[in-house]
């Protein structure tokens, strides 16, 4: 009978769709299995008892049942024999069993043979198996159309596996047009027959609304059914619903249990999630050891997230001993699996040598890979490698490109780095505004350094309009998080009362916080508070200690202060050698006060050998930085011939410079020179003027005020007395402008006796009421010590308040302070900045000073052309010195075409404003006939006029 069945198989033909089965391959398989079947059947029958041998032959169903019984008993060989017997008797279930067994062994020809046998009989399982052969290419070429055909035939017979597979085909568009509706339909048919895979797939359709109306409760019910059947993926999906509270109340404990159940069935993602729950203590008590266990299980199955988290645990030493090498191992595995964060961690390890030998080239490689996938931190660090040229060729443009990509993702450090590049001009044009904008963005993201830099920008008006209140706010944020520079800056604002109410106690606390972090600026400011007893009890000893710490930390100003304390015996016993040591340290770094102090020690022979020549050299260095005391001491050396030959003209020059700088002794000496004609022609008017100035210095300075119509002779005869009367009336009525003008009148003694004390009083009243001119005048007087002891800090405060209201004169005054280093560190760049601000408001003084700086090439490239531009603007504004200097340029043809006629016109305008040098130039031009007709009489007129006039101001001569 078996032989007949084999022959029948050779003669049978399936439908035209399965004609591909014809050929030698199938025939050879049929013959081979026929022989095997007969042999195994004889062996099995010989082992049966005698009663069986005399019984009638077994049917296919009976053989199949015996095979199942032996399989359950563990008799695999007997089971195989019975399954073969049943299959050869045409029993389709046995044929399906043999096909599945062959597929597991990789014997695809055998699998194909038995599935074809079952399909021949219309068995749904066989038809589905045949569909899988077409789908996977087992024993014959892949054919999607025939795979779908046989799958449909099996599904039509309600085979749940076929229905599930058909649903998957519709979901993926495999062999059929993609359709979620049909996918859900077939999933539903299979699920209703208890197929757990279909139940899970149908639940996913309801979860995401694919082909059916979205419904978390329905999805939940199907996931539950699949989970009860032991479907690990369904348990994992069900856990997700409990985790996020979709269709059910959020329940992390139940989610954890479901993840763990799925993990125990070997689901890699569930193993990772179980480890994550133990890692973060979600739904279960935190247990890093168990987290490591589950992460390892998932990592062994190739889960990149589990590998990454294992690296994190090793890096932090949680659940395992801290081990950077193992951390790198897991990060590297995860990175090779494509996890972006792991790529960044791997790059970071190579960058800093954590767990692996430092290798910038490999760090750049991994940073680039992560950066290309949008990782902001990797983009920032890659930019830093390009900026420093580590592992890649140095390229500022590439660095900026990566910084910008990271900055757009709100990576604060990248924004800070961009701010630094714009501030320093590395690979891009300097741009204070862009630098500030990037700092502010980073500050809003909470970067401590950026918060400080933003406050600094508002404090000094760099890249943004100055705003002390905003500066205080940003300083406060950074200071609260421990930034020493921000603490110092905020302390300074409280110290000065800028943007916040003046509060020395608060300033003291902030300076202390910064000083304990070794900020030398804060240490010096703290010492000053102890010295003055502001915000704390006066304590010179503590002040000395903080000066010392600041000086040892590199503060030049503190080194001078320390030398001064040793010199005067303040807070420490007097020690001239130590004073000389600290003075010398600060003097070498250009501190004018230290140069003057050291010069005085050499002058007096205190702590060092007396040496007038060295004193002269040191005084000269300080005097050139406009130190008034040094100028006076230098004048004394020239006057008395100590360390140099006597030179009364040079002495007069330095007395004058010192007196103009506010030194009372120098003013007195200058008056004496005018009185006795020492170093200058005798002039009693000038002598009296300087004597009065010397007497009044320290009690207040005055400015001309009130009665502008009488004062400036607008529509009436000039009358200073009447101007003063009107100014006084206006001031008493509470007018801030009147108070400013009255202060000006007292300062200049116009219409009233000169009284700097009253001038200060009225200027302060006007300044407090917010008048910009009064604030400027008051600030100028304070900063220059006119009528009062110099108070640089308060003077700067009032000048800045005036500048805030747009007062160009105050900008000029602030520029002058930076130029002279008075009350602030000498800073030619800042001086030029403020002169430009004033010049932009058509202030002739600022324009004139800019012209002089360009003429001399101080702080800017030397340029006659640019100097001529600024002198032209100043001349148009009525500046006598600007007119004179522009005339000199036209006379010499520097920066402008030589034009003698224009030079003469400019000299005449300047001379009309009593400029002595312009008068001298006119005398020379008329004498020589240059630009004008030669006229000895006019030359003599201008010469005599120049000789009679004793102007103190002088224009800088073009070189």
Secondary structure, DSSP 4 states (H G I P E B T S, - for coil): -HHHHHHHHHH----GGGGGG-SHHHHHHHHHHHHHHHHHHHHHHHTS-HHHHTSPPPPHHHHHHHHHHHHHHT-HHHHHHHHHHHHHTT-HHHHHHHHHHHHHHT-HHHHHHHHHHHHHTT-HHHHHHHHHHHHHTSSS---HHHHHHHHHHHHHTT-HHHHHHHHHHHHHTSSS---HHHHHHHHHHHHTTT-HHHHHHHHHHHHHTSSS---HHHHHHHHHHHHHTT-HHHHHHHHHHHHHTSSS---HHHHHHHHHHHHHTT-HHHHHHHHHHHHHTSSS---HHHHHHHHHHHHHTT-HHHHHHHHHHHHHTSSS---HHHHHHHHHHHHHTT-HHHHHHHHHHHHHTSSS---HHHHHHHHHHHHHTT-HHHHHHHHHHHHHTSSS---HHHHHHHHHHHHTTT-HHHHHHHHHHHHHTSSS---HHHHHHHHHHHHHTT-HHHHHHHHHHHHHTSSS---HHHHHHHHHHHHHTT-HHHHHHHHHHHHHTSSS---HHHHHHHHHHHHTTT-HHHHHHHHHHHHHTSSS---HHHHHHHHHHHHHTT-HHHHHHHHHHHHHTSSS---HHHHHHHHHHHHHTT-HHHHHHHHHHHHHTSSS---HHHHHHHHHHHHTTT-HHHHHHHHHHHHHTSSS---HHHHHHHHHHHHHTT-HHHHHHHHHHHHHTSSS---HHHHHHHHHHHHHTTT------S-HHHHTTSSS---HHHHHHHHHHHHHTT-HHHHHHHHHHHHHTSSS---HHHHHHHHHHHHHTT-HHHHHHHHHHHHHTSSS---HHHHHHHHHHHHHTT-HHHHHHHHHHHHHTSSS---HHHHHHHHHHHHHTT-HHHHHHHHHHHHHTSSS---HHHHHHHHHHHHHTT-HHHHHHHHHHHHHTSSS---HHHHHHHHHHHHTTT-HHHHHHHHHHHHHTSSS---HHHHHHHHHHHHH---S--PPPP-
